[in-house]
Amino acid sequence: MSLIRLLLLKYEGEEPKPDLSDYTNEQQLEHSVLLIEAGLVHGLVEDGNNGLPATAIVLRLAWPGHDFLAQARNETIWKKATEKLKKAAVEVPLSLLGELLKSMLKEELGLK
């Protein structure tokens, strides 16, 4: 999930640019394709001769991408949410992570 967040920050134009050096080009490609397929970004996927994605061209964030990033941008809340998931030792879909982040953000703002 961290790579998804970092790529969304990158595609939004975050300055300074997020550090992606811990991830291979293949990992970044795979997750960029997932972002396109999930509708978080608008983009194109070009397949190679083997039928697998060879290139992902991200044009811009889609509304759901902006929405998720609004919940995930705060580093403190992001760390709390990911630590909570690590302690529970579960993998969750992106939508559930978004709900967790939203809940924690509401709590941080005193809306809960």
SVG drawing of the C-alpha trace seen along z (x, -y; Angstrom):
<svg xmlns="http://www.w3.org/2000/svg" viewBox="-18 -21 35 35">
<polyline fill="none" stroke="black" stroke-width="0.4" points="0.0,0.0 2.9,-2.3 3.9,-2.2 0.3,-3.0 0.4,-6.1 3.8,-7.2 2.8,-6.8 -0.3,-8.9 1.8,-11.6 4.2,-11.5 1.4,-11.6 -0.2,-14.5 3.0,-16.4 4.1,-16.4 7.2,-18.4 9.7,-17.3 9.1,-14.2 8.4,-11.0 11.4,-8.7 10.7,-5.6 14.2,-4.2 13.1,-1.3 11.0,0.1 12.1,1.6 10.9,0.3 8.9,3.5 7.1,2.9 6.4,-0.7 5.0,0.4 2.8,3.1 1.4,0.7 0.9,-2.0 -1.1,0.5 -3.2,1.3 -3.9,-2.4 -5.1,-2.7 -7.3,0.4 -8.7,-0.7 -9.7,-4.0 -7.6,-6.1 -5.7,-7.6 -6.4,-8.2 -3.8,-6.5 -2.8,-4.0 -1.3,-0.6 0.7,0.7 1.3,4.4 4.5,6.0 4.9,8.9 4.3,11.3 0.9,9.8 2.0,8.4 2.1,4.6 5.3,3.1 4.5,-0.6 2.0,-2.5 1.4,-6.1 -0.3,-8.0 -2.0,-11.2 -3.5,-12.5 -5.3,-11.6 -9.0,-10.7 -11.5,-11.8 -11.1,-8.6 -7.3,-9.1 -7.7,-12.6 -10.1,-11.4 -7.9,-8.5 -4.9,-10.8 -6.7,-13.4 -7.2,-10.7 -3.6,-9.2 -1.6,-12.4 -1.1,-13.1 2.1,-11.1 1.1,-10.7 -2.3,-9.3 -0.8,-7.1 1.7,-5.6 -1.0,-5.0 -3.2,-3.2 -0.5,-1.0 0.8,-0.1 -2.8,0.8 -3.0,3.1 0.5,4.6 -0.6,5.4 -3.8,7.0 -1.6,9.0 -4.2,8.6 -4.2,7.4 -7.1,5.2 -8.5,3.9 -7.8,0.3 -11.4,-0.6 -11.2,0.6 -7.8,-1.2 -9.5,-4.3 -12.3,-3.9 -9.8,-3.4 -7.9,-6.5 -11.1,-8.5 -12.1,-7.4 -8.7,-8.3 -8.8,-11.7 -12.2,-12.4 -10.9,-11.5 -7.9,-13.8 -10.2,-16.7 -12.5,-16.0 -15.4,-15.0 -15.9,-11.6"/>
</svg>
